[in-house]
Amino acid sequence: MSVLADLAKPRWARRTPPGRCIMSQKTVRAIVFQQEAYIMNRPAGRLSPVDRFLSLFTKMGPGEGPSVLWFALYVFLLLCCYYILKTTREVFILTDYDAEIASYAIAAQALLLFFVVPLYGLLFRASEKKYLIRWVTLFFAVNIGIFYLMGNAGMEIGFVYYVFVGIFGVMLIAQFWAFAADCYNVKSGQRLFPVIMIGGSAGAILGAKVPKVLSAMGVEQIEMLLVAGGILLLTLVLGEVARRTIPDSARSSYKEPETEPEQDKIGQALGGFALVMRNRYLLMIVALVVLLNWVNSTGEVILKDFVQNWAVAQVESGAAEDVGVLIGGFFSDFFFTVNLIGFLIQAFLVSRIYRRIGVSGALLILPTIAAIGYGLIAFAIAFVPIFSIIRIVKIMENSVDYSVMNTTRQALFLPLSQAEKYEGKTAIDTFFWRLGDMIQAGAFFVGLNYFKMTIVQFAMLNAVLALVWLFIAYKLGKQYRHQVKTNVHNVAPKLMKPLPDLLAAAGGNISHRFDHDAFVDTDPGDIMTFSARLAGGQALPGWISFDSSRRLFRGTLPTGIGDDIEIEVTATDVEGLSASGTFRIVVGDPGAEPA
């Protein structure tokens, strides 16, 4: 027998259809519905203060806030460390060599990573996954110390250090996001990655500014490696803390097999390369990152050439004394501006972009900006100073790359297996990422030395490549939706209890809230969004408002209304599936309810 059937109905409520109850503002009714699947998925049922604060940036589930903060702190320290190293890298390479040598140093990273990726595959298969990221972090921290000792001894480290920082930037950041993708389920990752990335954007802003501040205090460039190494060591303890604080509703459901599937000898030797070559989806991600880096690296070389010429001209004119200080100051300000804009995009736009156009739509944003930006460089050079427009285009391109595109690249791995997240992602984010740089370096060398290409022609080439990149991004977005549909089973929300009716007097105030467990979605990591309208499909009248986050209706019932009003409430999940329920505002005298 229904619980509602046991409730005594007063005389004025007998007009209500069976299965409903009427709740006045003076009445509190406690009706308990225990749904085991729901309790497992949402143990707390209510948002904590931390959850509510983070809800300013994305949809949050109960208990998700602490893990998001720990992961955000982790990537904050990681990006802060990287940008300290990256800024000093520019000083070391450009004071000893020119911008052309810097482009060849980028290509050298790809060659070295060809051997690193298979070695990483061996480490992946031999290590417990929760400790894997610690070993990789410790390896890089030790190498930072070695470079400090070499540089402090007066050895020339510019070229080798440039290669090392490039590998550091792709390897450790890839490890972090592989770890995060392994910890969260798909729907939670789509919601929470944009907020976690805010920590990375903030760390990049601080890291880009630290070298300039330390330099003004008299700290030598080589001493900054000790600062970066100390920050990196702090991350060693954060991974396990972050993983343990993830609630069950957001945790990945992937279970590592007791026995690893046997691989052929070639597959074992190639590691992540074998995974990528056998997977069409991963190959499309490879095409995306190669084009992304080809376009971006060409723009970086163009910018560096102008910066170097500008710095030399300033010193020769007597306006400055040290080329290295000028270059370091320019790139410190440049990275700060890029990361500040990227931070604002990350904090206030990325999660909203995901809700509007999804991960597949977000893939299209950066190639569109690149195609337009480099087209402007090619065709507007006669009207705008070239240095100014290159700087603006690179700020826009890098800001969106570090926010929307960076988050979206990490989300692409959410529906994949553990091996694909670690080995496959590491191969893509290291070797294939730098392969784009190597292709760019070859194209730049050939174009510069054999075809005598100008900046305008390189910009035109970039615009054409960006259009090809845009096409690949569109096809990859379709594949991503297919992966999610194949690997993630989506269940529509359900109405678990009737929405209580409300008895209200004409001319009186209305305040009516339905229970947090009236609707249930048993999908791990899914979040429901509520909307309301009249049962006939029309919008709510102006005298009543609905606060979806609090599930609260408020307003003043106009005088002269005699008929009851039926309102439909709809709960919609991340994938667009929904369930609806209705309740009535019964026009009457609440005071008529018996004591």
C-alpha positions, 0 to 999 in steps of 0.5 A, spaced: 500 500 500 502 506 498 505 511 504 500 516 501 494 512 502 495 512 509 495 519 510 488 522 512 485 527 507 481 533 510 475 535 507 478 540 503 483 536 500 478 531 497 478 534 490 485 532 489 486 526 485 489 519 488 496 519 489 497 526 491 497 530 497 496 537 498 501 541 503 500 548 505 505 553 508 503 551 515 504 543 514 510 539 514 510 532 512 515 527 512 515 522 507 521 517 506 522 514 500 528 509 500 531 508 493 537 504 494 541 506 487 540 513 489 543 512 496 549 509 493 550 514 488 548 520 492 550 519 499 550 526 502 544 528 498 546 536 500 551 540 497 556 542 502 559 550 503 565 548 499 560 544 493 556 550 493 562 555 492 564 551 486 557 551 484 559 558 481 563 555 476 560 548 474 554 543 476 556 540 483 554 533 486 554 532 494 561 531 496 565 533 490 568 539 493 574 537 497 577 532 491 576 538 486 580 543 491 586 538 492 586 536 484 586 544 483 592 545 488 596 539 485 595 542 478 596 549 481 603 547 483 605 543 477 603 549 472 607 554 477 613 550 477 613 549 469 612 556 468 618 558 472 622 553 468 619 555 461 621 563 463 628 561 464 628 556 458 627 562 454 633 566 457 638 561 457 636 559 449 635 566 446 642 569 450 646 563 447 642 562 440 637 565 436 630 563 435 631 558 429 636 554 434 630 554 439 625 551 433 630 545 432 631 544 440 623 543 440 624 538 434 630 534 438 624 533 444 620 529 439 626 524 437 628 523 444 621 522 446 621 516 441 625 512 446 622 515 452 615 513 450 616 505 450 620 506 456 614 509 460 610 503 457 615 498 461 614 502 467 606 503 467 606 495 466 611 494 472 608 499 477 602 500 481 598 505 478 597 510 484 604 510 485 606 511 477 605 519 477 610 519 484 616 516 480 615 520 474 615 526 478 621 524 482 625 523 476 624 530 473 625 533 480 632 530 480 634 532 473 632 539 475 637 539 481 642 536 476 641 542 471 642 547 477 649 544 479 651 544 472 649 551 470 652 553 477 658 550 475 658 555 469 657 549 464 653 551 458 646 548 458 641 552 454 640 547 448 639 541 453 635 545 458 630 547 453 629 540 451 628 538 458 623 543 460 619 541 453 619 534 455 617 536 462 611 540 460 608 535 456 610 528 460 608 531 467 602 534 465 600 528 461 601 524 467 597 529 471 591 528 467 591 521 465 591 520 473 585 525 474 581 521 468 583 515 471 580 517 478 573 520 475 568 517 471 566 520 464 560 525 467 563 527 473 570 529 469 566 533 464 563 537 469 569 538 474 575 538 469 574 545 467 574 547 475 580 543 476 583 547 470 582 553 474 588 551 479 592 550 473 591 557 470 592 560 477 599 556 477 601 558 470 599 566 472 603 566 478 609 561 475 610 566 469 610 572 474 615 569 479 621 569 475 621 577 474 619 578 481 625 574 483 630 577 478 628 584 481 630 582 487 637 580 485 636 572 484 640 569 478 636 565 473 640 559 475 637 559 482 630 559 480 631 552 478 631 551 486 625 554 487 621 550 481 624 544 484 622 545 491 615 546 488 615 540 484 617 536 490 610 538 494 606 535 489 608 528 491 603 527 496 597 530 493 595 525 488 593 520 493 590 525 498 586 527 492 584 520 489 581 518 496 577 524 497 573 523 491 566 521 493 563 514 490 558 518 486 564 521 482 569 515 482 571 512 476 568 505 475 573 502 471 576 496 475 583 494 473 583 486 470 587 481 475 591 479 469 593 484 464 592 481 457 598 478 453 601 483 448 605 480 442 613 482 442 612 488 438 606 491 442 610 490 448 616 494 445 612 499 442 608 500 448 603 506 447 605 507 440 602 500 439 595 502 442 595 509 438 596 505 431 591 500 433 585 505 435 582 510 430 579 514 435 586 515 438 589 516 431 584 522 430 587 525 437 594 524 434 592 528 427 589 534 432 595 535 436 600 535 431 596 540 427 595 544 433 602 544 435 604 545 428 600 551 427 602 554 434 609 552 434 610 556 427 607 562 431 611 562 437 617 562 432 615 568 429 614 571 435 620 570 438 624 572 432 621 579 433 622 579 440 629 578 439 630 583 434 626 588 438 631 586 444 637 587 440 635 594 437 633 596 444 640 595 447 644 598 440 640 604 441 642 605 448 635 604 451 637 598 455 643 594 457 642 587 457 638 583 452 637 577 456 633 581 461 629 584 456 627 578 453 626 575 460 621 581 462 617 581 455 616 573 456 614 574 463 609 579 461 607 575 455 605 569 459 602 573 465 597 576 460 596 569 456 595 566 463 590 571 466 586 571 460 586 564 460 584 564 467 578 568 466 576 564 460 577 557 464 573 560 471 567 563 467 566 560 460 569 553 459 564 549 463 558 554 460 561 552 453 561 545 455 553 545 457 551 549 451 555 545 445 559 540 449 566 537 448 565 536 441 563 543 440 569 546 444 574 542 439 572 547 434 573 554 437 581 554 437 582 552 430 577 557 428 581 563 432 587 560 429 584 561 422 582 568 423 588 570 427 593 568 422 589 570 416 589 577 419 596 577 420 597 575 412 592 580 409 592 586 415 600 587 415 599 593 411 594 597 416 597 594 423 604 594 425 606 587 425 609 586 431 603 588 435 598 584 431 602 578 432 602 579 439 595 580 440 594 573 435 598 569 440 595 572 446 588 570 444 591 563 441 595 561 447 589 563 452 584 559 448 589 553 448 591 553 455 583 554 457 578 551 453 582 547 448 587 544 454 581 542 458 577 539 452 584 535 450 583 532 457 576 530 457 577 526 450 580 520 454 575 520 459 571 514 456 577 510 454 580 504 458 586 505 463 591 503 458 589 508 453 589 513 458 596 512 461 600 509 455 596 512 449 595 519 452 602 519 454 604 517 447 600 522 444 601 528 449 609 527 449 612 524 442 606 526 437 605 532 441 612 534 439 612 531 432 607 537 430 613 541 433 618 537 429 614 537 422 614 545 424 621 545 424 622 541 418 617 546 414 620 552 417 627 550 415 625 548 408 621 554 407 626 559 410 632 556 407 629 554 400 623 558 398 625 564 402 618 565 405 616 571 409 612 572 415 606 573 411 607 567 407 608 563 414 602 566 416 598 564 410 600 557 411 598 557 418 591 559 416 591 554 411 593 548 416 588 551 421 582 550 416 585 542 416 585 542 423 578 545 424 575 539 419 579 534 423 576 537 430 569 536 427 570 529 425 573 527 432 567 530 435 563 525 432 567 520 434 567 522 441 560 522 442 560 515 439 565 513 444 561 516 450 555 512 447 558 506 446 562 506 453 557 510 458 550 507 459 546 513 460 539 512 464 534 517 464 532 521 471 526 518 474 520 521 478 521 517 485 515 521 489 509 525 487 510 533 487 506 535 493 500 540 491 500 547 495 494 550 498 494 558 497 489 564 498 488 569 492 493 575 494 497 571 498 505 570 498 507 563 495 513 559 497 513 552 495 519 547 495 519 540 493 524 535 496 531 534 493 530 526 492 523 527 488 527 526 482 533 521 482 538 519 476 542 513 478 548 514 473 554 515 476 556 523 476 550 525 473 547 532 475 540 534 474 538 541 472 531 543 473 526 547 469 518 549 470 513 551 466 505 550 466 502 543 465 500 546 458 507 548 455 506 555 457 511 559 460 510 560 468 506 567 469 510 573 471 507 573 478 511 566 480 518 565 479 522 558 480 529 558 483 532 551 480 538 551 484 534 551 490 528 547 487 523 553 490 517 557 487 516 564 490 511 569 488 504 572 490 498 569 487 493 574 484 487 576 486 481 574 482 484 567 480 479 562 482 481 556 478 487 551 480 494 552 477 498 546 474 505 546 474 510 541 470 517 540 473 522 537 469 529 534 471 534 533 465 541 530 466 547 532 462 546 528 456 539 531 455 534 525 458 529 528 462 523 526 467 517 530 469 512 531 474 506 536 476 503 539 482 497 544 483 497 550 486 490 549 489 486 556 490 483 556 497 483 558 504 489 555 508 486 557 514 481 552 513 486 546 514 484 543 521 489 543 527 
